Amino acid sequence: MIPEKHKILLFASERFFREGFNKVSMDELAKDMKISKKTIYKYFSSKNEIIAASVETLQFNLRRRLEQIIHQDSSSINKLIQISSTILNIAFKVSDTWLSDLRSYSPELWDNIEKFRTKTFMSTFGGILDQGKKEELIVDKPNIIVLTVMFGGVRSVINPDFLLNNKFSAIEAGEICLDIVISGILTEEGRKIFNKTKMELKNENI
């Protein structure tokens, strides 16, 4: 990507993720970046194009990170924790306002995110469930049922309506939800390793 275009996309994405995009104009972006609006239009025909590009970049980076985790030579528990951390980092990065703006003002883009989230969630966790069963750390239940329950729970909690009505932040709701759904699919030995690994990671970050 052209350096100047990348700089504009990075600045706008961070602004949109933090504050939402509905109330941010192209004039504001140009002023805050100390460039002309003409320079922005040189690379992006509209604000909607910037929004779409920011979502595409976010999805690309997430997919690449998840693939790195999946192909690691580590236990299913370790992979689950890393994936949870990755998802929570994204939840921390994007504001509830951004999510709400997407749903209200860019329904097609919101639908695209929903489809991406479903496909990515299912494909990522499917392989880890199979690995965990072989390690006897994850309960031997049909993947389709486990994944549907997990995805349904996460989808119900990390969405604008739930967050707004229950006054949770995306990061807070996501952390609780993922902890519950992951603990629920583990065997007794799996839960011991899961809790021990979480504690070790927590101590490392103190």
MIFIRO-363434 format. One record per residue (C-alpha): residue number from 1; residue in one letter; y, x, z. Coordinates in pm, 1 decimal, padded with zeros to 6 digits. Last residue first. Example, Ala and Ser with C-alpha at 12.3 -4.5 7.8 and 13.67 -1.06 7.14 Angstrom:
# residues 2
+-----+---+----------+----------+----------+
|   k | r |       yy |       xx |       zz |
+-----+---+----------+----------+----------+
|   2 | s | -00106.0 |  01367.0 |  00714.0 |
|   1 | a | -00450.0 |  01230.0 |  00780.0 |
+-----+---+----------+----------+----------+
This chain:
# residues 206
+-----+---+----------+----------+----------+
|   k | r |       yy |       xx |       zz |
+-----+---+----------+----------+----------+
| 206 | i | -00800.1 |  00174.3 |  03687.8 |
| 205 | n | -00938.9 |  00165.4 |  03332.4 |
| 204 | e | -01257.4 |  00360.2 |  03410.5 |
| 203 | n | -01321.4 |  00134.1 |  03709.4 |
| 202 | k | -01310.9 | -00173.1 |  03483.8 |
| 201 | l | -01549.3 | -00010.5 |  03237.6 |
| 200 | e | -01796.1 |  00064.2 |  03513.7 |
| 199 | m | -01765.6 | -00289.0 |  03651.6 |
| 198 | k | -01825.0 | -00442.0 |  03306.9 |
| 197 | t | -02130.9 | -00217.6 |  03258.1 |
| 196 | k | -02278.1 | -00321.9 |  03593.3 |
| 195 | n | -02214.7 | -00691.6 |  03528.2 |
| 194 | f | -02377.8 | -00675.1 |  03183.1 |
| 193 | i | -02668.9 | -00461.4 |  03304.6 |
| 192 | k | -02747.6 | -00707.8 |  03582.2 |
| 191 | r | -02692.6 | -01003.3 |  03349.0 |
| 190 | g | -02939.1 | -00857.3 |  03096.4 |
| 189 | e | -03203.0 | -00809.2 |  03364.5 |
| 188 | e | -03176.0 | -01176.6 |  03458.8 |
| 187 | t | -03184.0 | -01272.2 |  03091.3 |
| 186 | l | -02855.9 | -01317.5 |  02908.6 |
| 185 | i | -02737.3 | -01617.8 |  02709.2 |
| 184 | g | -02526.7 | -01776.4 |  02985.1 |
| 183 | s | -02351.5 | -01454.0 |  03083.9 |
| 182 | i | -02216.2 | -01427.8 |  02729.1 |
| 181 | v | -02087.3 | -01785.4 |  02725.5 |
| 180 | i | -01919.0 | -01759.7 |  03065.3 |
| 179 | d | -01755.4 | -01418.8 |  03016.2 |
| 178 | l | -01639.2 | -01520.9 |  02670.3 |
| 177 | c | -01470.9 | -01834.1 |  02804.5 |
| 176 | i | -01300.3 | -01661.5 |  03097.8 |
| 175 | e | -01161.0 | -01379.9 |  02882.9 |
| 174 | g | -01054.5 | -01614.4 |  02604.8 |
| 173 | a | -00865.0 | -01847.1 |  02836.2 |
| 172 | e | -00673.2 | -01557.7 |  02991.7 |
| 171 | i | -00598.7 | -01387.4 |  02659.4 |
| 170 | a | -00487.4 | -01708.9 |  02489.6 |
| 169 | s | -00258.6 | -01795.7 |  02781.7 |
| 168 | f | -00355.5 | -02097.1 |  02987.4 |
| 167 | k | -00123.8 | -02390.9 |  03050.2 |
| 166 | n | -00393.5 | -02659.7 |  03022.9 |
| 165 | n | -00230.2 | -02882.8 |  02762.8 |
| 164 | l | -00075.5 | -02596.7 |  02564.1 |
| 163 | l | -00383.9 | -02375.6 |  02565.6 |
| 162 | f | -00614.3 | -02664.8 |  02474.6 |
| 161 | d | -00392.0 | -02784.3 |  02190.9 |
| 160 | p | -00321.5 | -02436.5 |  02050.5 |
| 159 | n | -00685.0 | -02324.3 |  02017.4 |
| 158 | i | -00893.3 | -02070.3 |  02205.3 |
| 157 | v | -01082.7 | -02310.4 |  02431.2 |
| 156 | s | -01257.4 | -02544.2 |  02189.3 |
| 155 | r | -01334.0 | -02266.9 |  01939.7 |
| 154 | v | -01482.1 | -02045.0 |  02210.3 |
| 153 | g | -01706.3 | -02322.1 |  02338.4 |
| 152 | g | -01814.6 | -02439.1 |  01994.4 |
| 151 | f | -01886.9 | -02081.1 |  01889.0 |
| 150 | m | -02113.0 | -02018.2 |  02186.3 |
| 149 | v | -02293.7 | -02353.8 |  02156.6 |
| 148 | t | -02337.5 | -02312.8 |  01780.0 |
| 147 | l | -02449.5 | -01952.1 |  01822.0 |
| 146 | v | -02712.7 | -02037.8 |  02083.2 |
| 145 | i | -02840.6 | -02333.5 |  01878.9 |
| 144 | i | -02859.1 | -02138.6 |  01551.9 |
| 143 | n | -03012.5 | -01838.2 |  01723.8 |
| 142 | p | -03309.8 | -02034.9 |  01856.5 |
| 141 | k | -03379.5 | -01928.8 |  02219.7 |
| 140 | d | -03541.4 | -01611.7 |  02350.1 |
| 139 | v | -03291.7 | -01523.4 |  02622.6 |
| 138 | i | -03104.0 | -01196.2 |  02578.9 |
| 137 | l | -03187.7 | -00871.2 |  02760.7 |
| 136 | e | -03550.9 | -00854.8 |  02653.1 |
| 135 | e | -03469.0 | -00552.2 |  02433.1 |
| 134 | k | -03624.9 | -00735.0 |  02138.0 |
| 133 | k | -03425.0 | -01043.6 |  02233.6 |
| 132 | g | -03106.7 | -00839.4 |  02253.0 |
| 131 | q | -03155.0 | -00702.3 |  01901.5 |
| 130 | d | -03204.5 | -01052.0 |  01758.5 |
| 129 | l | -02897.2 | -01177.2 |  01945.6 |
| 128 | i | -02696.0 | -00880.6 |  01817.9 |
| 127 | g | -02790.0 | -00959.2 |  01459.1 |
| 126 | g | -02676.6 | -01321.2 |  01489.2 |
| 125 | f | -02360.2 | -01232.5 |  01682.6 |
| 124 | t | -02174.4 | -01078.9 |  01391.7 |
| 123 | s | -02286.1 | -01322.7 |  01120.5 |
| 122 | m | -02204.3 | -01635.0 |  01322.1 |
| 121 | f | -01868.7 | -01516.3 |  01454.4 |
| 120 | t | -01758.0 | -01382.6 |  01116.8 |
| 119 | k | -01845.7 | -01702.6 |  00932.0 |
| 118 | t | -01689.8 | -01931.8 |  01193.9 |
| 117 | r | -01375.5 | -01721.6 |  01240.7 |
| 116 | f | -01327.8 | -01685.1 |  00867.2 |
| 115 | k | -01364.6 | -02060.0 |  00817.8 |
| 114 | e | -01116.0 | -02132.8 |  01098.1 |
| 113 | i | -00876.0 | -01869.8 |  00964.4 |
| 112 | n | -00883.3 | -02027.1 |  00618.5 |
| 111 | d | -00826.5 | -02369.6 |  00772.4 |
| 110 | w | -00519.1 | -02229.6 |  00950.1 |
| 109 | l | -00396.6 | -02085.8 |  00620.6 |
| 108 | e | -00429.8 | -02426.5 |  00459.2 |
| 107 | p | -00258.9 | -02592.5 |  00756.3 |
| 106 | s |  00044.8 | -02361.1 |  00737.3 |
| 105 | y |  00325.5 | -02543.0 |  00921.3 |
| 104 | s |  00159.4 | -02714.6 |  01216.2 |
| 103 | r | -00161.6 | -02515.6 |  01261.5 |
| 102 | l | -00004.0 | -02185.0 |  01180.7 |
| 101 | d |  00298.6 | -02257.7 |  01398.0 |
| 100 | s |  00073.2 | -02343.2 |  01694.9 |
|  99 | l | -00121.5 | -02019.7 |  01661.2 |
|  98 | w |  00199.0 | -01818.1 |  01636.4 |
|  97 | t |  00343.2 | -01999.1 |  01938.6 |
|  96 | d |  00028.2 | -01922.9 |  02139.6 |
|  95 | s |  00104.6 | -01557.1 |  02084.0 |
|  94 | v | -00103.2 | -01304.2 |  01893.5 |
|  93 | k | -00177.4 | -00957.8 |  02031.9 |
|  92 | f | -00352.4 | -01070.4 |  02349.8 |
|  91 | a | -00593.5 | -01288.9 |  02153.4 |
|  90 | i | -00648.9 | -00991.6 |  01923.4 |
|  89 | n | -00728.8 | -00769.1 |  02219.2 |
|  88 | l | -00954.4 | -01043.3 |  02353.3 |
|  87 | i | -01160.5 | -01045.1 |  02034.5 |
|  86 | t | -01201.7 | -00667.1 |  02045.3 |
|  85 | s | -01294.6 | -00671.4 |  02414.3 |
|  84 | s | -01555.1 | -00939.4 |  02351.5 |
|  83 | i | -01695.6 | -00733.9 |  02063.6 |
|  82 | q | -01715.6 | -00428.3 |  02287.9 |
|  81 | i | -01887.5 | -00624.7 |  02564.8 |
|  80 | l | -02138.3 | -00778.4 |  02324.7 |
|  79 | k | -02210.9 | -00436.6 |  02171.6 |
|  78 | n | -02278.2 | -00282.8 |  02512.8 |
|  77 | i | -02511.2 | -00568.6 |  02599.2 |
|  76 | s | -02694.6 | -00537.0 |  02265.9 |
|  75 | s | -02767.2 | -00173.1 |  02346.1 |
|  74 | s | -02622.8 |  00117.8 |  02149.0 |
|  73 | d | -02668.7 |  00300.7 |  01818.1 |
|  72 | q | -02356.4 |  00156.3 |  01658.8 |
|  71 | h | -02389.1 | -00049.1 |  01342.0 |
|  70 | i | -02267.6 | -00373.2 |  01499.2 |
|  69 | i | -01965.9 | -00206.2 |  01658.8 |
|  68 | q | -01841.2 | -00052.1 |  01334.4 |
|  67 | e | -01895.6 | -00382.4 |  01152.8 |
|  66 | l | -01688.8 | -00559.3 |  01418.0 |
|  65 | r | -01403.3 | -00311.6 |  01370.6 |
|  64 | r | -01401.8 | -00354.3 |  00992.7 |
|  63 | r | -01404.5 | -00735.0 |  01018.3 |
|  62 | l | -01117.2 | -00730.3 |  01267.0 |
|  61 | n | -00907.8 | -00496.6 |  01052.1 |
|  60 | f | -00962.9 | -00712.8 |  00744.4 |
|  59 | q | -00887.4 | -01034.3 |  00932.7 |
|  58 | l | -00558.7 | -00898.0 |  01068.9 |
|  57 | t | -00461.1 | -00770.6 |  00724.1 |
|  56 | e | -00532.6 | -01109.3 |  00565.5 |
|  55 | v | -00334.3 | -01286.0 |  00837.6 |
|  54 | s | -00034.7 | -01055.8 |  00783.5 |
|  53 | a | -00057.0 | -01102.1 |  00406.8 |
|  52 | a | -00054.9 | -01481.9 |  00443.5 |
|  51 | i |  00250.6 | -01467.0 |  00669.8 |
|  50 | i |  00429.0 | -01232.7 |  00429.3 |
|  49 | e |  00353.5 | -01466.2 |  00139.2 |
|  48 | n |  00480.3 | -01761.1 |  00340.4 |
|  47 | k |  00806.5 | -01575.9 |  00399.6 |
|  46 | s |  00858.2 | -01568.8 |  00025.6 |
|  45 | s |  00828.9 | -01360.1 | -00292.1 |
|  44 | f |  00724.7 | -01047.6 | -00106.0 |
|  43 | y |  00766.0 | -00691.4 | -00235.8 |
|  42 | k |  01111.8 | -00683.8 | -00393.9 |
|  41 | y |  01194.7 | -00992.6 | -00190.4 |
|  40 | i |  01206.9 | -00770.9 |  00120.4 |
|  39 | t |  01446.3 | -00528.8 | -00050.2 |
|  38 | k |  01669.0 | -00815.2 | -00163.0 |
|  37 | k |  01696.9 | -00926.2 |  00199.2 |
|  36 | s |  01874.7 | -00597.9 |  00256.7 |
|  35 | i |  01754.0 | -00351.9 |  00518.6 |
|  34 | k |  01842.3 | -00297.8 |  00883.7 |
|  33 | m |  01498.0 | -00410.1 |  00998.4 |
|  32 | d |  01655.8 | -00660.6 |  01236.6 |
|  31 | k |  01897.3 | -00782.5 |  00968.4 |
|  30 | a |  01628.2 | -00814.5 |  00701.4 |
|  29 | l |  01396.2 | -01002.2 |  00935.5 |
|  28 | e |  01675.9 | -01229.3 |  01050.1 |
|  27 | d |  01777.1 | -01313.0 |  00691.7 |
|  26 | m |  01413.1 | -01384.4 |  00606.4 |
|  25 | s |  01419.8 | -01647.1 |  00877.9 |
|  24 | v |  01225.4 | -01662.7 |  01205.0 |
|  23 | k |  01205.1 | -02014.4 |  01348.7 |
|  22 | n |  00870.0 | -02104.5 |  01194.0 |
|  21 | f |  00718.7 | -01757.9 |  01237.4 |
|  20 | g |  00573.4 | -01736.0 |  01586.1 |
|  19 | e |  00731.2 | -01514.3 |  01849.6 |
|  18 | r |  00486.9 | -01228.3 |  01913.2 |
|  17 | f |  00251.0 | -01262.1 |  01618.5 |
|  16 | f |  00546.7 | -01333.6 |  01388.3 |
|  15 | r |  00744.6 | -01029.2 |  01504.3 |
|  14 | e |  00440.9 | -00800.7 |  01486.4 |
|  13 | s |  00362.0 | -00930.3 |  01139.1 |
|  12 | a |  00722.2 | -00890.1 |  01019.9 |
|  11 | f |  00740.5 | -00525.9 |  01129.5 |
|  10 | l |  00400.0 | -00436.0 |  00985.4 |
|   9 | l |  00465.3 | -00618.3 |  00657.5 |
|   8 | i |  00805.6 | -00453.1 |  00612.3 |
|   7 | k |  00667.1 | -00106.1 |  00687.1 |
|   6 | h |  00371.1 | -00161.4 |  00453.4 |
|   5 | k |  00608.2 | -00260.1 |  00173.9 |
|   4 | e |  00816.4 |  00053.8 |  00230.9 |
|   3 | p |  00506.2 |  00274.3 |  00238.9 |
|   2 | i |  00353.4 |  00120.8 | -00080.1 |
|   1 | m |  00000.0 |  00000.0 |  00000.0 |
+-----+---+----------+----------+----------+
